[in-house]
Amino acid sequence: MDKSIEKLINDILNLPNDLRAFLAEKLLESLDVDKNFEISEDWKKEIERRCKEIDNGSVTLRDADEVFASVYKNLK
């Protein structure tokens, strides 16, 4: 592997968890989206609203595994 890539990976792995998560999210987004993909204005507003709620702490996030387990338990 190229030395500059190894250094980049090492530098990234030494970042704080929240920054590594942000970077991972951005990298995954770059793989998933067709460059011509357009998000409607309504969805952009909804995404902004949800992000603000997360950032200001007005909502509580739950682990997906816990949510699914709870749903499956209530289905029985």
C-alpha positions in Angstrom: 0.0 0.0 0.0 1.2 3.5 -0.8 2.9 5.2 2.2 0.7 8.3 1.9 -2.4 6.2 2.1 -1.1 4.4 5.2 -0.3 7.8 6.8 -3.8 9.1 5.9 -5.4 6.0 7.4 -3.3 6.2 10.6 -4.1 9.9 10.9 -7.8 9.2 10.5 -7.8 6.4 13.0 -6.3 8.8 15.6 -9.1 11.3 15.3 -11.7 11.5 18.0 -14.7 9.1 17.6 -17.2 11.7 16.6 -14.9 13.1 13.8 -14.2 9.5 12.5 -17.9 8.8 12.5 -18.6 12.0 10.5 -15.8 11.2 8.0 -17.1 7.6 7.6 -20.6 8.9 7.0 -19.4 11.3 4.3 -17.3 8.6 2.6 -20.3 6.2 2.6 -22.6 8.9 1.3 -20.1 9.5 -1.6 -20.5 5.9 -2.6 -24.3 5.7 -2.4 -25.4 8.7 -4.3 -25.7 9.1 -8.0 -24.2 12.5 -8.8 -27.4 13.6 -10.6 -29.6 12.7 -7.6 -31.8 15.6 -6.4 -33.4 15.8 -3.0 -36.7 17.6 -3.0 -37.0 20.9 -1.0 -39.5 19.2 1.4 -37.0 16.4 2.2 -34.2 18.9 2.6 -36.3 20.8 5.2 -37.2 17.6 7.0 -33.6 16.5 7.1 -32.6 19.9 8.5 -35.4 19.7 11.1 -34.4 16.3 12.3 -30.7 17.2 12.4 -31.5 20.3 14.5 -33.5 18.2 16.9 -30.6 15.8 17.3 -28.1 18.6 17.7 -30.1 20.6 20.3 -31.0 17.4 22.3 -34.8 17.8 21.9 -35.1 14.1 20.8 -33.6 11.0 22.2 -32.0 8.6 19.8 -32.4 4.9 20.4 -30.3 2.0 19.2 -31.9 0.3 16.2 -31.4 -3.2 17.7 -33.3 -2.1 20.9 -36.1 -0.6 18.8 -36.5 -3.7 16.7 -36.4 -6.0 19.7 -39.1 -3.9 21.3 -41.3 -4.1 18.2 -40.9 -7.8 17.8 -41.7 -8.4 21.5 -44.9 -6.4 21.1 -45.9 -8.4 18.0 -45.9 -11.7 19.9 
